[in-house]
Amino acid sequence: MLHAPLATLLLTAGLVAPDPTVISPPPHGDTRAAPVDDSARSAAARAHYAAHRYREAAQVYEQLWRDTQAPKYRFNAGMARAAGEHDGAAIVHWQAYLAAAPTIAPAERSMLETEIAAAKRRTLAIRLKIQGPLAPATLTLSAPEGAPQGPRDPIDLVPATAIDLSLEAGAWIATLVRPGRPDAVAEFRVASDAATTITLGADTPAPVVAPPPKPAVTPTQPPATPTLQLGPRRALARGITLTATGPGNPAPRTLRDATTPWSLPAGAWTLRATAPDRHPAEATVTVAPGETRRLPLHLRPDRATRTRLGLGLGLGGAGLVLLTTGIGVTARGARDYAVLRDTDQVPTCLTPEVCTRASNALLYLSNGLALIGTGFGFGITAATAASRARDRALTVEAGVGGVLFVAGLSWYLAEIRGTYELEDRARDHAAATTLGLGAGLLGGAAVGLVTRRLVHRQGLSRRTHAISPLFVRQGAGLSLRASF
């Protein structure tokens, strides 16, 4: 079925001749409304659809078609009916639209034929046979109150000798009205074990054919038992939800085992696996009675998860390099200064060369500690980016990093500009470490935020591959808009 929160479809269809064979205009004379702004009614239908009132949207579009005979309203009515899970009515509208617009673009025709095929897989096929004169007559299909398929608006059909339909399972009523004759009414049930041909229109209502008895299940027709191989393990740890669509109606299952057998009736099945932070995986298979096979379903991480893990690895790797480099530089400075201190050459400089060596050693110490602080800052932002934290957390880290960077830099400059002796002073190194930590937090958070924004923008630019059911306004042609 079409789900509006997942995808919305904007199709602009050209004006074509009305379809004379599928749905009839209102039966009692010319009921074309007085001049009314069609665009206002279209806007009202779009508002119903946006608010998920699909049945009300379909009713407005069907009335617009009756008033204007414009095929585009048949298309939009079908989209609204499909979104409201009224597949039988949607198929009637779409088939009428294709018949009324034979010159539509191949891409639009292919897309609509795919939607019709999907709707037919969710419904059951029946045939209506009409006896006696076909004109003037009206034929209406409706669901009785309390029908298991839920409330359904009447579907107006043009009488024909034989009409092939696809309807939702449940109870239905076909009513044939002809002047000078009693109304012909046939109540029937649509189910996999019910009659597939319904006859009405004789002077006396045709009897409803009793459903044939269900064939006994014999030991030679055991169900198939495919074994599902699910992964990866991280997705299994949080649970993988598996749904099966096919000849039966098995309930969805949440699985946490990598290998799981599942008993299914023989036939064609579509298996769909979903899990948090993962792209869905699907497999379509046809299994024979008693067949066993292995079906792999591996769920790949979605874009947000790949971005999160990539940021964590990238920032963590950069932090590790900076931390390792800082440790090496700090060790070199400490070693050089220890040599001078052990020979009593500092803090009193014996020669200008000694002063230069001592200054360089202290500078190495400060630079190394600053690099170590930067590495820790990148490590903190790597952990935040790899988690499911929102951008707000990275923004806070960037703010804290900026404050620490400015404070550390000011502190360090104040220390080295004051009275300075060539001795190892802890305050200089503390200031350098604070400066480095602030730089790491600020830089890592900035990289994380920019990367997330770029990936999000790139994802938006790729939405042209999705089809979005919005609605026809004016003009001709086919327009596709992405909406993942």
C-alpha positions as CSV (number, residue, x, y, z in Angstrom):
1,M,0.0,0.0,0.0
2,L,1.0,3.6,-0.3
3,H,1.9,5.3,3.0
4,A,1.9,9.1,3.0
5,P,4.4,9.5,5.8
6,L,6.9,7.5,3.8
7,A,6.3,8.8,0.3
8,T,4.1,11.5,-1.3
9,L,3.6,11.5,-5.2
10,L,3.3,14.6,-7.3
11,L,2.0,13.7,-10.8
12,T,0.8,16.3,-13.3
13,A,-1.3,14.5,-15.9
14,G,-2.4,16.2,-19.2
15,L,-6.1,16.6,-20.1
16,V,-7.3,13.4,-21.9
17,A,-10.7,12.0,-22.9
18,P,-12.9,10.6,-20.1
19,D,-12.9,6.8,-19.7
20,P,-16.3,5.4,-20.9
21,T,-15.9,1.9,-19.6
22,V,-15.0,1.7,-15.9
23,I,-16.8,4.2,-13.7
24,S,-20.1,5.9,-14.8
25,P,-21.2,9.4,-14.1
26,P,-24.0,10.0,-11.6
27,P,-27.1,8.1,-12.7
28,H,-29.8,10.7,-12.4
29,G,-29.4,13.1,-15.2
30,D,-26.8,15.8,-15.4
31,T,-25.5,16.5,-11.9
32,R,-22.7,18.7,-12.9
33,A,-22.3,21.3,-10.2
34,A,-22.9,25.0,-10.7
35,P,-19.7,26.8,-11.6
36,V,-17.4,26.3,-8.6
37,D,-13.7,27.1,-8.4
38,D,-12.1,23.7,-9.1
39,S,-8.8,24.8,-7.7
40,A,-10.4,25.6,-4.4
41,R,-11.8,22.1,-4.2
42,S,-8.5,20.6,-5.2
43,A,-6.8,22.6,-2.4
44,A,-9.4,21.2,0.0
45,A,-8.6,17.7,-1.2
46,R,-4.9,18.2,-0.7
47,A,-5.5,19.5,2.8
48,H,-7.5,16.4,3.6
49,Y,-4.6,14.2,2.3
50,A,-2.0,16.1,4.2
51,A,-4.0,15.6,7.4
52,H,-4.2,11.8,6.6
53,R,-8.0,12.1,5.9
54,Y,-7.6,9.9,2.8
55,R,-11.2,8.9,2.5
56,E,-12.4,12.6,2.5
57,A,-9.7,13.5,-0.1
58,A,-10.8,10.7,-2.4
59,Q,-14.5,11.8,-2.1
60,V,-13.6,15.3,-3.2
61,Y,-11.5,14.1,-6.2
62,E,-14.2,11.7,-7.3
63,Q,-16.8,14.5,-7.3
64,L,-14.3,16.7,-9.2
65,W,-14.1,14.0,-11.8
66,R,-17.8,13.7,-12.1
67,D,-18.1,17.4,-12.5
68,T,-15.2,18.0,-14.9
69,Q,-14.6,14.5,-16.5
70,A,-10.8,15.4,-16.2
71,P,-8.8,12.2,-16.0
72,K,-6.2,13.7,-13.6
73,Y,-8.8,13.6,-10.9
74,R,-9.2,9.9,-11.5
75,F,-5.5,9.5,-10.9
76,N,-5.5,11.6,-7.6
77,A,-8.7,9.7,-6.4
78,G,-6.8,6.4,-6.9
79,M,-3.8,7.7,-4.9
80,A,-6.0,8.8,-2.0
81,R,-7.9,5.5,-2.0
82,A,-4.7,3.5,-2.0
83,A,-3.3,5.6,0.8
84,G,-6.5,4.8,2.8
85,E,-6.1,1.1,2.0
86,H,-9.1,1.0,-0.3
87,D,-7.2,-0.9,-3.0
88,G,-10.2,-2.1,-4.9
89,A,-11.4,1.4,-5.6
90,A,-7.8,2.6,-6.3
91,I,-7.4,-0.1,-9.0
92,V,-10.6,1.0,-10.7
93,H,-9.5,4.6,-10.8
94,W,-6.0,3.9,-12.1
95,Q,-7.2,1.5,-14.8
96,A,-9.7,4.1,-16.0
97,Y,-7.0,6.8,-16.0
98,L,-4.7,4.6,-18.1
99,A,-7.6,3.9,-20.6
100,A,-8.5,7.6,-20.8
101,A,-5.0,8.8,-21.3
102,P,-3.3,6.4,-23.8
103,T,-0.6,8.9,-24.7
104,I,0.8,9.4,-21.2
105,A,4.6,9.2,-20.8
106,P,6.1,5.7,-20.6
107,A,7.6,6.4,-17.2
108,E,4.3,7.4,-15.7
109,R,2.5,4.4,-17.3
110,S,5.2,2.0,-16.0
111,M,5.0,3.5,-12.5
112,L,1.2,3.3,-12.4
113,E,1.2,-0.3,-13.7
114,T,3.6,-1.2,-10.9
115,E,1.3,0.3,-8.3
116,I,-1.7,-1.6,-9.8
117,A,0.2,-4.9,-9.7
118,A,1.1,-4.3,-6.1
119,A,-2.5,-3.4,-5.2
120,K,-3.7,-6.6,-6.9
121,R,-1.4,-8.7,-4.8
122,R,-3.1,-7.3,-1.8
123,T,-6.6,-8.1,-3.1
124,L,-8.5,-11.0,-4.6
125,A,-9.8,-11.3,-8.2
126,I,-13.5,-11.8,-8.9
127,R,-15.7,-11.5,-12.1
128,L,-19.2,-9.9,-12.3
129,K,-21.5,-11.2,-15.0
130,I,-24.5,-9.1,-16.0
131,Q,-27.6,-10.7,-17.6
132,G,-30.2,-8.8,-19.6
133,P,-30.0,-5.3,-21.1
134,L,-27.0,-3.2,-20.1
135,A,-28.3,0.3,-20.9
136,P,-29.7,2.4,-19.5
137,A,-28.5,0.9,-16.2
138,T,-26.3,1.7,-13.3
139,L,-24.1,-0.7,-11.3
140,T,-22.9,0.1,-7.8
141,L,-20.5,-1.9,-5.6
142,S,-20.6,-1.3,-1.9
143,A,-19.7,-3.0,1.5
144,P,-22.5,-3.7,4.0
145,E,-22.3,-2.0,7.4
146,G,-19.9,-3.9,9.7
147,A,-18.1,-5.6,6.8
148,P,-14.7,-7.1,7.9
149,Q,-12.8,-4.9,5.5
150,G,-14.1,-1.8,7.1
151,P,-16.3,1.1,5.7
152,R,-16.1,1.5,2.0
153,D,-17.7,4.2,-0.2
154,P,-19.8,2.9,-3.1
155,I,-17.9,2.2,-6.4
156,D,-19.9,3.1,-9.5
157,L,-19.2,0.8,-12.5
158,V,-20.4,0.9,-16.1
159,P,-22.4,-2.3,-16.7
160,A,-20.8,-4.8,-19.0
161,T,-21.3,-8.5,-19.9
162,A,-18.3,-9.4,-17.8
163,I,-16.3,-7.1,-15.4
164,D,-13.1,-8.2,-13.8
165,L,-12.3,-6.7,-10.4
166,S,-9.8,-7.0,-7.6
167,L,-11.4,-6.4,-4.1
168,E,-10.4,-6.6,-0.5
169,A,-11.4,-9.7,1.3
170,G,-14.8,-9.4,3.0
171,A,-18.5,-9.0,2.3
172,W,-19.7,-6.9,-0.7
173,I,-23.0,-6.0,-2.3
174,A,-23.5,-5.5,-6.1
175,T,-26.7,-3.5,-7.0
176,L,-27.9,-3.2,-10.7
177,V,-30.6,-0.6,-11.3
178,R,-32.6,-0.5,-14.6
179,P,-35.8,1.4,-15.4
180,G,-38.9,-0.7,-15.4
181,R,-37.2,-3.7,-13.8
182,P,-36.7,-4.6,-10.1
183,D,-33.3,-3.9,-8.7
184,A,-31.0,-6.8,-9.0
185,V,-28.9,-7.2,-5.8
186,A,-26.2,-9.8,-5.2
187,E,-24.5,-10.2,-1.8
188,F,-21.2,-12.2,-1.9
189,R,-18.1,-12.8,0.0
190,V,-14.6,-12.2,-1.4
191,A,-12.2,-14.8,0.0
192,S,-9.6,-17.3,-1.2
193,D,-12.1,-20.1,-0.8
194,A,-15.2,-18.2,-2.2
195,A,-16.8,-18.2,-5.6
196,T,-14.9,-16.0,-8.1
197,T,-17.8,-15.4,-10.5
198,I,-20.9,-13.5,-9.4
199,T,-24.0,-13.3,-11.7
200,L,-26.8,-10.8,-11.5
201,G,-29.3,-9.0,-13.7
202,A,-32.0,-11.7,-14.3
203,D,-35.6,-11.0,-13.4
204,T,-35.0,-13.2,-10.3
205,P,-31.7,-12.8,-8.5
206,A,-29.2,-15.4,-9.4
207,P,-28.3,-17.7,-6.5
208,V,-24.9,-17.2,-4.9
209,V,-22.7,-20.1,-5.7
210,A,-21.7,-21.9,-2.5
211,P,-18.0,-21.9,-1.9
212,P,-16.4,-25.2,-2.7
213,P,-15.2,-27.2,0.3
214,K,-11.6,-26.6,1.4
215,P,-9.3,-29.4,0.2
216,A,-8.0,-31.5,3.0
217,V,-4.4,-31.0,3.8
218,T,-2.6,-34.3,3.0
219,P,0.8,-35.4,4.4
220,T,2.2,-35.0,0.8
221,Q,1.7,-31.2,1.0
222,P,3.7,-30.1,4.1
223,P,4.6,-26.5,4.6
224,A,8.0,-25.1,3.5
225,T,10.5,-24.4,6.2
226,P,13.1,-21.8,5.1
227,T,15.9,-21.0,7.5
228,L,16.6,-17.3,7.8
229,Q,20.2,-16.2,8.2
230,L,20.1,-12.7,9.7
231,G,22.8,-10.2,10.5
232,P,24.8,-8.4,11.5
233,R,25.1,-9.3,15.2
234,R,24.7,-5.7,16.3
235,A,21.3,-5.5,14.6
236,L,20.3,-8.8,16.2
237,A,21.2,-7.5,19.6
238,R,18.6,-4.8,19.3
239,G,16.1,-7.1,17.5
240,I,15.3,-7.6,13.8
241,T,11.6,-7.4,12.9
242,L,10.6,-9.8,10.1
243,T,7.4,-9.6,8.2
244,A,6.2,-12.0,5.5
245,T,3.7,-11.3,2.7
246,G,2.3,-14.1,0.7
247,P,-0.4,-16.8,0.6
248,G,-0.9,-16.7,4.4
249,N,-0.9,-14.0,7.1
250,P,1.8,-14.9,9.6
251,A,2.3,-12.3,12.4
252,P,5.5,-10.2,12.3
253,R,8.3,-11.6,14.5
254,T,11.1,-9.9,16.3
255,L,14.2,-12.1,16.1
256,R,17.5,-12.1,17.9
257,D,19.0,-15.4,16.6
258,A,21.3,-15.4,13.6
259,T,19.7,-18.6,12.3
260,T,15.9,-19.0,12.6
261,P,13.6,-21.5,10.8
262,W,10.2,-20.3,9.8
263,S,7.3,-22.6,8.7
264,L,5.4,-21.0,5.7
265,P,2.7,-22.3,3.3
266,A,4.1,-23.1,-0.1
267,G,3.9,-20.3,-2.6
268,A,5.5,-16.9,-3.4
269,W,6.6,-14.9,-0.4
270,T,8.2,-11.5,0.2
271,L,10.3,-11.3,3.4
272,R,11.2,-7.9,4.8
273,A,13.6,-7.4,7.7
274,T,13.9,-4.1,9.6
275,A,16.0,-2.9,12.5
276,P,16.9,0.4,14.2
277,D,19.7,2.3,12.4
278,R,19.6,-0.1,9.5
279,H,18.4,-0.1,5.9
280,P,15.6,-2.7,5.4
281,A,16.4,-5.9,3.6
282,E,14.0,-7.8,1.4
283,A,14.0,-11.2,-0.3
284,T,11.3,-12.5,-2.7
285,V,11.2,-16.3,-2.9
286,T,8.9,-19.1,-4.1
287,V,9.0,-22.2,-1.9
288,A,7.6,-25.6,-2.7
289,P,5.8,-27.9,-0.2
290,G,8.2,-29.4,2.3
291,E,11.1,-27.4,0.9
292,T,14.0,-26.2,3.1
293,R,16.5,-23.6,2.1
294,R,18.6,-20.9,3.6
295,L,17.7,-17.3,3.0
296,P,20.3,-14.6,3.9
297,L,19.0,-11.2,5.0
298,H,21.8,-8.8,5.9
299,L,20.9,-5.3,7.1
300,R,23.4,-2.6,6.2
301,P,23.8,0.5,8.4
302,D,21.8,3.5,7.2
303,R,23.4,6.8,6.3
304,A,23.2,8.3,9.8
305,T,24.8,5.3,11.4
306,R,27.6,5.2,8.8
307,T,28.2,8.9,9.3
308,R,28.3,8.5,13.1
309,L,30.7,5.6,13.0
310,G,32.9,7.3,10.4
311,L,33.2,10.4,12.5
312,G,34.0,8.4,15.6
313,L,36.8,6.5,13.8
314,G,38.2,9.6,12.0
315,L,38.2,11.9,15.1
316,G,39.5,9.1,17.3
317,G,42.3,8.3,14.9
318,A,43.3,12.0,14.7
319,G,43.2,12.2,18.5
320,L,45.4,9.1,18.8
321,V,48.0,10.5,16.4
322,L,48.1,13.9,18.3
323,L,48.3,12.1,21.6
324,T,51.2,9.9,20.5
325,T,53.0,12.8,18.9
326,G,52.5,14.9,22.1
327,I,53.9,12.1,24.3
328,G,57.0,11.9,22.1
329,V,57.6,15.7,22.1
330,T,57.0,15.9,25.9
331,A,59.4,13.1,26.5
332,R,62.1,14.8,24.4
333,G,61.7,18.1,26.2
334,A,61.7,16.5,29.6
335,R,64.8,14.5,28.7
336,D,66.8,17.5,27.4
337,Y,65.9,19.6,30.5
338,A,66.8,16.8,32.9
339,V,70.3,16.6,31.3
340,L,70.8,20.3,31.9
341,R,69.4,20.2,35.4
342,D,71.5,17.2,36.4
343,T,74.7,19.1,35.4
344,D,73.6,22.2,37.3
345,Q,73.5,24.3,34.1
346,V,69.9,25.5,34.9
347,P,68.1,27.6,36.0
348,T,71.3,29.7,35.9
349,C,72.6,29.9,32.3
350,L,76.3,29.3,32.1
351,T,76.5,30.1,28.4
352,P,74.1,31.5,25.7
353,E,74.1,28.0,24.1
354,V,72.9,26.5,27.4
355,C,70.1,29.1,27.7
356,T,68.9,28.3,24.2
357,R,68.9,24.6,24.9
358,A,67.0,25.1,28.1
359,S,64.5,27.4,26.4
360,N,64.0,24.8,23.7
361,A,63.5,22.0,26.2
362,L,60.8,23.9,28.1
363,L,59.2,24.9,24.8
364,Y,59.1,21.2,23.8
365,L,57.5,20.4,27.1
366,S,54.7,23.0,26.6
367,N,54.2,22.0,23.0
368,G,54.0,18.3,23.8
369,L,51.5,18.9,26.6
370,A,49.4,21.1,24.3
371,L,49.4,18.2,21.7
372,I,48.4,15.8,24.4
373,G,45.5,18.1,25.4
374,T,44.4,18.4,21.8
375,G,44.5,14.6,21.4
376,F,42.2,14.2,24.5
377,G,39.9,16.9,23.1
378,F,39.6,15.0,19.8
379,G,38.9,11.8,21.7
380,I,36.1,13.4,23.6
381,T,34.4,14.7,20.4
382,A,35.0,11.3,18.8
383,A,33.1,9.6,21.5
384,T,30.2,12.1,21.2
385,A,30.1,11.9,17.4
386,A,30.1,8.0,17.5
387,S,27.2,8.0,19.9
388,R,23.6,8.8,19.1
389,A,24.0,12.3,20.5
390,R,22.4,15.2,18.6
391,D,24.2,18.1,17.1
392,R,23.4,20.1,20.2
393,A,26.0,18.0,22.2
394,L,28.7,18.8,19.6
395,T,27.7,22.5,19.7
396,V,28.1,22.5,23.5
397,E,31.6,20.9,23.2
398,A,32.6,23.4,20.6
399,G,31.5,26.3,22.9
400,V,33.4,24.8,25.9
401,G,36.5,24.2,23.6
402,G,36.4,27.8,22.5
403,V,36.3,29.1,26.1
404,L,39.2,26.8,27.1
405,F,41.2,27.7,24.1
406,V,40.9,31.5,24.7
407,A,41.5,31.1,28.4
408,G,44.5,28.8,28.0
409,L,46.1,31.0,25.3
410,S,45.7,34.1,27.5
411,W,47.1,32.3,30.5
412,Y,50.0,31.0,28.6
413,L,50.9,34.4,27.1
414,A,50.7,36.0,30.6
415,E,53.1,33.4,32.0
416,I,55.8,33.7,29.3
417,R,55.6,37.5,29.3
418,G,56.3,37.9,33.0
419,T,59.5,37.4,34.9
420,Y,60.9,34.3,33.5
421,E,63.6,32.0,34.6
422,L,64.9,28.9,33.0
423,E,63.2,26.5,35.3
424,D,60.5,23.9,34.8
425,R,57.3,25.8,35.9
426,A,54.1,23.8,36.2
427,R,51.8,26.8,35.5
428,D,53.3,27.2,32.0
429,H,52.6,23.6,31.2
430,A,49.1,23.7,32.7
431,A,48.3,26.7,30.5
432,A,49.6,24.9,27.4
433,T,47.6,21.8,28.3
434,T,44.4,23.8,28.7
435,L,45.0,25.6,25.4
436,G,45.5,22.2,23.7
437,L,42.4,20.7,25.2
438,G,40.3,23.7,24.1
439,A,41.7,23.5,20.6
440,G,40.9,19.7,20.4
441,L,37.4,20.2,21.6
442,L,36.7,23.1,19.3
443,G,38.3,21.5,16.3
444,G,36.8,18.1,16.7
445,A,33.3,19.4,17.4
446,A,33.6,21.7,14.4
447,V,34.7,18.8,12.1
448,G,31.8,16.7,13.4
449,L,29.2,19.4,12.9
450,V,30.3,20.3,9.4
451,T,30.5,16.6,8.3
452,R,27.0,15.9,9.6
453,R,25.6,18.9,7.8
454,L,27.3,18.0,4.5
455,V,26.1,14.4,4.7
456,H,22.6,15.5,5.5
457,R,22.6,17.9,2.6
458,Q,24.0,15.2,0.3
459,G,21.2,12.9,1.4
460,L,18.6,15.5,0.5
461,S,20.1,15.9,-2.9
462,R,19.6,12.2,-3.6
463,R,15.9,12.1,-3.0
464,T,15.1,12.3,-6.7
465,H,15.0,8.5,-6.7
466,A,11.8,8.4,-4.7
467,I,8.3,8.9,-6.0
468,S,6.1,11.2,-3.9
469,P,2.3,11.2,-4.1
470,L,1.2,14.8,-3.8
471,F,-1.4,16.0,-6.2
472,V,-2.1,17.4,-9.7
473,R,-2.6,21.1,-9.9
474,Q,-2.4,22.6,-13.4
475,G,-0.7,21.9,-16.7
476,A,0.4,18.6,-18.3
477,G,3.2,16.1,-18.0
478,L,4.7,14.0,-15.2
479,S,6.6,15.4,-12.2
480,L,8.5,13.2,-9.7
481,R,9.7,14.5,-6.3
482,A,11.9,12.7,-3.8
483,S,10.7,12.2,-0.2
484,F,12.6,9.6,1.8
